[in-house]
Amino acid sequence: MESSLALNVLVLLVSIATLITSLVVARRQLRLAHNSNVLPIIIEMFKDTREPEFSRSIEYLLSEFAGQYPQADGYLSLPPEPKAHIRRVALFLDDAGKLVAHGVVDERIILGSYAVLIARTWELLAPYVYSERARQGNFTMIYLEDLAARARTTPAPSVHATLGLRRLPPI
């Protein structure tokens, strides 16, 4: 009787260990599948930011745009050049914000790479975006705003620190 009980307990323990192992392996496979689906999105996003047009739009927004146009009219009523630069940068960041907000991409990937750009872009464009929202009655660039709030509370250096990124002294 005792050997039968001991055998049953052993079988139960083996079954529990097998179940736990299966759960761990399944979770790892899900994470790998998710990462393999997200990787092309991230690569494409990073590729877009390396295009000369994107860099030119960032330069324009950060150095030439500020204070040139009335904010009360929103960004859609701006002349074609500033509107094109805004769309290129801000809508890219808004799309990145969508991926973060919906949990498709880990926010550390975006904030670790773009937190400064996100925060600065939002600072420049917020008055135009708020005006546009009031005019249109919509939620224009709501994901960019969320991403900017995340960038404010989790700046790039803190992301780098949590990842354990190492630095080398200047040579």
Backbone torsions as a table, in degrees:
resi	resn	phi	psi	omega
1	MET	NA	-45.4	-180.0
2	GLU	-65.6	-37.9	-179.8
3	SER	-67.9	-34.4	177.0
4	SER	-66.1	-41.8	177.9
5	LEU	-64.7	-43.8	179.3
6	ALA	-62.9	-40.6	178.5
7	LEU	-64.3	-42.9	178.0
8	ASN	-62.1	-41.4	178.4
9	VAL	-64.8	-41.7	178.9
10	LEU	-62.9	-44.9	178.3
11	VAL	-61.9	-41.7	177.8
12	LEU	-61.3	-45.3	179.8
13	LEU	-63.4	-41.9	177.7
14	VAL	-63.4	-41.9	178.7
15	SER	-62.3	-43.3	179.1
16	ILE	-64.6	-43.7	178.5
17	ALA	-62.0	-40.7	178.2
18	THR	-64.4	-42.9	178.4
19	LEU	-62.1	-46.1	179.4
20	ILE	-62.3	-43.8	178.6
21	THR	-61.4	-43.7	179.0
22	SER	-61.8	-41.6	178.8
23	LEU	-64.4	-42.7	179.2
24	VAL	-63.6	-46.1	-179.7
25	VAL	-64.5	-42.6	179.4
26	ALA	-62.8	-42.5	179.0
27	ARG	-63.6	-41.9	178.7
28	ARG	-63.8	-41.7	178.9
29	GLN	-64.6	-38.9	176.2
30	LEU	-62.5	-43.2	179.6
31	ARG	-63.7	-42.8	178.0
32	LEU	-63.9	-40.8	178.4
33	ALA	-64.6	-42.2	178.0
34	HIS	-61.5	-47.2	-178.7
35	ASN	-62.7	-37.5	-179.9
36	SER	-69.9	-27.6	176.1
37	ASN	-77.4	-32.3	-176.7
38	VAL	-82.9	-29.9	-175.2
39	LEU	-54.3	-45.7	178.1
40	PRO	-61.6	-34.6	178.2
41	ILE	-64.0	-47.1	-178.3
42	ILE	-65.2	-43.8	179.6
43	ILE	-60.6	-43.5	179.6
44	GLU	-64.6	-41.0	178.3
45	MET	-60.9	-49.3	-178.6
46	PHE	-64.2	-35.4	178.1
47	LYS	-62.7	-43.7	-179.8
48	ASP	-59.1	-37.5	-176.5
49	THR	-73.9	-11.1	179.3
50	ARG	-94.0	-3.4	178.7
51	GLU	-71.6	141.7	-179.8
52	PRO	-56.8	-34.6	179.9
53	GLU	-63.7	-37.9	179.4
54	PHE	-66.9	-45.2	178.2
55	SER	-61.5	-41.2	178.8
56	ARG	-63.4	-39.5	179.4
57	SER	-66.0	-39.5	176.8
58	ILE	-62.8	-47.8	179.2
59	GLU	-57.5	-44.0	-179.7
60	TYR	-61.0	-49.7	-177.6
61	LEU	-62.5	-42.2	-174.7
62	LEU	-79.9	-23.0	-176.1
63	SER	-118.7	-31.3	-174.0
64	GLU	-107.9	-27.3	-170.1
65	PHE	-75.6	-43.1	-170.3
66	ALA	-52.2	127.0	173.4
67	GLY	77.1	3.2	-176.9
68	GLN	-84.7	-24.7	-171.3
69	TYR	-130.3	148.5	178.4
70	PRO	-64.8	136.7	-176.6
71	GLN	-82.5	-25.4	-173.1
72	ALA	-65.1	-20.3	-177.4
73	ASP	-87.9	-3.2	-178.1
74	GLY	78.7	177.1	-176.4
75	TYR	-89.0	-21.4	-178.4
76	LEU	-70.6	-20.2	178.6
77	SER	-93.8	7.1	176.8
78	LEU	-73.0	161.0	175.1
79	PRO	-60.7	162.0	-174.7
80	PRO	-55.8	-41.5	-176.4
81	GLU	-63.6	-55.5	179.8
82	PRO	-63.4	-35.3	178.9
83	LYS	-63.3	-39.8	179.0
84	ALA	-65.2	-42.3	178.9
85	HIS	-64.7	-42.1	178.8
86	ILE	-62.0	-47.5	-178.9
87	ARG	-60.9	-43.0	-177.6
88	ARG	-60.6	-47.2	-174.9
89	VAL	-84.3	-52.8	-173.2
90	ALA	-67.9	-38.8	179.7
91	LEU	-73.2	-30.7	171.1
92	PHE	-60.4	-49.0	-179.4
93	LEU	-66.2	-35.2	176.1
94	ASP	-62.8	-42.4	177.2
95	ASP	-64.8	-40.5	175.8
96	ALA	-61.1	-39.8	177.6
97	GLY	-62.4	-36.0	176.5
98	LYS	-62.0	-44.9	-179.5
99	LEU	-64.1	-37.8	178.0
100	VAL	-69.5	-50.3	-175.7
101	ALA	-60.5	-34.2	-178.8
102	HIS	-91.7	7.0	175.2
103	GLY	73.3	15.8	179.2
104	VAL	-75.3	-38.2	-178.8
105	VAL	-123.4	137.0	175.7
106	ASP	-63.3	127.3	-176.9
107	GLU	-58.2	-25.7	-179.6
108	ARG	-64.1	-30.5	178.0
109	ILE	-64.8	-45.6	-177.7
110	ILE	-74.9	-48.3	-177.2
111	LEU	-68.7	-35.6	178.1
112	GLY	-65.0	-26.1	-179.0
113	SER	-98.3	-36.1	-168.2
114	TYR	-126.2	9.7	-173.2
115	ALA	-55.1	-43.2	-179.0
116	VAL	-65.4	-45.8	178.5
117	LEU	-62.3	-42.2	179.6
118	ILE	-60.2	-50.9	-177.8
119	ALA	-62.7	-44.9	-178.1
120	ARG	-68.0	-41.2	178.8
121	THR	-61.5	-44.5	179.8
122	TRP	-63.5	-42.7	178.0
123	GLU	-55.5	-43.9	-178.6
124	LEU	-71.0	-39.1	-170.4
125	LEU	-97.6	-15.4	-175.9
126	ALA	-51.2	-47.2	-179.8
127	PRO	-60.9	-37.0	178.8
128	TYR	-69.4	-40.1	-179.2
129	VAL	-67.1	-45.0	178.5
130	TYR	-61.1	-40.7	177.1
131	SER	-63.7	-41.6	179.8
132	GLU	-64.4	-41.4	177.6
133	ARG	-61.0	-43.3	179.7
134	ALA	-64.1	-40.6	-179.6
135	ARG	-69.7	-42.0	-173.9
136	GLN	-92.3	-19.7	-176.5
137	GLY	67.6	37.9	-178.7
138	ASN	-132.4	-167.2	-178.4
139	PHE	-115.6	47.3	179.1
140	THR	-46.0	129.4	175.1
141	MET	52.6	35.9	179.1
142	ILE	-63.8	-32.2	179.6
143	TYR	-73.3	-33.9	174.1
144	LEU	-64.6	-41.8	178.3
145	GLU	-61.2	-44.1	177.7
146	ASP	-62.0	-42.6	179.4
147	LEU	-64.2	-38.3	177.4
148	ALA	-64.4	-40.0	176.9
149	ALA	-64.1	-40.0	176.9
150	ARG	-64.8	-40.5	-179.8
151	ALA	-65.2	-33.2	178.8
152	ARG	-68.4	-40.0	-177.5
153	THR	-87.2	-19.9	179.7
154	THR	-133.0	76.8	-178.8
155	PRO	-66.9	160.3	-176.9
156	ALA	-51.4	-45.1	-179.1
157	PRO	-59.5	-32.9	178.5
158	SER	-72.2	-33.9	174.8
159	VAL	-64.2	-45.4	-179.5
160	HIS	-61.1	-39.3	179.7
161	ALA	-65.3	-43.1	-179.1
162	THR	-66.8	-27.3	178.4
163	LEU	-82.7	-11.9	-179.6
164	GLY	73.9	28.7	178.8
165	LEU	-63.3	137.3	-178.1
166	ARG	-98.9	153.4	179.6
167	ARG	-126.0	152.5	177.0
168	LEU	-111.6	143.8	176.3
169	PRO	-69.4	156.4	177.4
170	PRO	-61.4	147.2	-179.7
171	ILE	-88.0	NA	NA
